[in-house]
Amino acid sequence: ILLFERKVLTKDFRDMLLDLEPGIGTAAAGDLRTVKYPFLRRLVMVDDGAAGGAIEDWETFLAHGADIPEAVIAASAAHVKPSDPALLLFSSGSTGKPKGIVNAHRGVNIQSWRWPRVYSIEDDHPVRFWSANGLFWSGNWSIALGGTLAGGGTLVLQRTFDPAEAIGLFEKERVSLPYCWPHQWAQLEEQPGWDDADLSSFYYIDAEVMLRKPQRTITKPRLDPRASYGSTETFTISSVFPVNTPRDVWEGTNGAVLPGNTMKIVDPETRKILKCGETGELAVKGPTLMLGYLGIPNDEVLDAEGFYHAGDGGYLDERGRFVFQGRINDIVKTGGANVSPVEVDWTLCACPGVKVCKTTGVPHETLGEMVVSLVVREEGGQLTEQDVIAYLKERLASYKVPRKVLFVTGDDMDLTDTAKIKPAEARALAARLMEAA
């Protein structure tokens, strides 16, 4: 069974499906038989739209269950085991072709219950969660949907992100936990009504990071769980520090390893386990690890001990905290030092006037690579290269400060569907701009 919406923004999925398999338009509902999709029997359009052929509308589909006895439904549910497949999500494709990631019921449930604890949701202050990021990726699924179901509260969704509409929802629905990406915060702050909006309901939020306007007052500023690391393969977090963790404990790290998980740092070539403080590739296993990739044997994905090698670089410190430094292939090696683009971007995204940023490395004759940051200014901003460098010099070690800041437009940045900038394309863009200069 394939459930789908007719349209999302400019994409018409019904027309796309008919182009992929014309037989969908002629077969009867429930009787589809095709060579291209041999296991697909029903297609259900969940919103208003022209059904027909093998495609049913939502109400017709639901009516099929009207005569099924409750005992049969209960018996079916009783046969579901924690180790059974629950969700199939696809990676964003920021480092290559998107992969189908199969997550088990156990992992989905564990992470859904974890998030209310990470945010320290209080019984006398139920969460009113807002998101416009879709439920097709693990973060929004487990944090927004799973966390709200597990912790109790209200989930406010936008079909697609619209900053003006979002501000209205914040006020009308008395949102207490707005789940925004940095580029969405930037668009919200550019809205004419932002400064006058009543956001007094905001509660589960870090005012220092999320809201840079000094006149904004938050009832009870709280730490956003930025000190975390995870992936779709582990259905979000493998390491984290909960909100209200003292700054001197979490700052500069990506959290402590969660119960049940095991992390090791290995040499990416020899697979030898490295010591504390040594940078290498992260390998992880635990109760929320995926069942595997769709269509790929697990012996091609996991090592002999069952660890998933993430392709991410970093190290474990002497206190057992993980420090993420970026993709193994993305770490900038400059003048004998390793620079994490992620660390630079975390710092740079808080710089006033920066809307979107991406740090990368470009070849350099003497340094090996040179640290370069691509920056999209906030609308109407006058931010200069000197402003950015001065800001970073106060917050980063000197060798981590970009030697060049290149200003680009949003159209120059090729984003994935989850608003990630593809590293390889960022490097290529930076190299082209440097050469043209």
URQUIPE-V598335 format. One line per field, one symbol per residue. ss: DSSP state (A for helix, B for strand, O for the rest). psi: psi as a letter, one per 40 degrees, with the letter a starting at -180 (. if undefined). burial: 1 if it has 16 or more other ideal C-beta (glycine too) atoms within 10 Angstrom, else 0. Layout:
ss=???
psi=???
burial=???
//
This chain:
ss=OBBBOOBBOOBBAAAAAAAAOAAAAOOOOOOOOOOOOOOOOOBBBOOOOOOBOOBBBAAAAAAOOOOOOAAAAAAAAAOOOOOOBBBBBBOOOOOOOOOBBBBBAAAAAAAAAAAAAAOOOBOOBOBBBBBOOOOOOAAAAAAAAAAAAAAOBBBBBOOOOOAAAAAAAAAAOOOOBBOOOAAAAAAAAOOOOOOOOOOOOOOOOOAAAAOOOOOOOOOOOOOOOOOBBBBAAAOBBBBBOOOOOOAAAAOOOOOBBOOOOBBBBBOOOOOOBOOOOOOBBBBBBOOOOOOBBOOOOAAAOBOOOOOBBBBBBBBBOOOOBBBBBBBOOOOBBBOOBBBOAAAAAAAAOOOOOBBBBBBBBBBBOOOBBBBBBBBBBOOOOOOOAAAAAAAAAOOOOAAAOOOBBBBOOAAAOOBOOOOOBOAAAAAAAAAAAAAAO
psi=hhhiidihbehhddddddddgdddediihefhhiddgdehdihhheaiihaibehiidddddddedehidddddddddehideihdihiiieedeahiihhhiiddddddddddddddefhidegihghhifeifeidddddddddddddehahhhihdihhddddddddddefhdghgiidddddddeeideddeihfeehdgihddddhehdehhhdghihigdgiiaiddefbhdiihiiehideddheifiihiheihiihihedeehhiihehhahhhiiaeeiidaihehideediadeeihheeiiaihaeeehhhheiideehhhhfeihhhddddddddeehhehdiihiaiiihddecihhhhhhhiiheifhidddddddddeeiideehhehhhhiidddhhiieffihhdddddddddddddd.
burial=01010100000011001100101100101001000010010111100010101111100010000000000000000000000001101011011000101111011111110111011010000011111111101111111111110110101100001010011011000111111111111111100001000010111110101111000001001111101111111111111111101000010011111100101111010000010000111111111111111000000001000011111111110000111111110111010000111111111111101111111111000010111111111100101000110011000100011101111100001010011111101110110010000
//
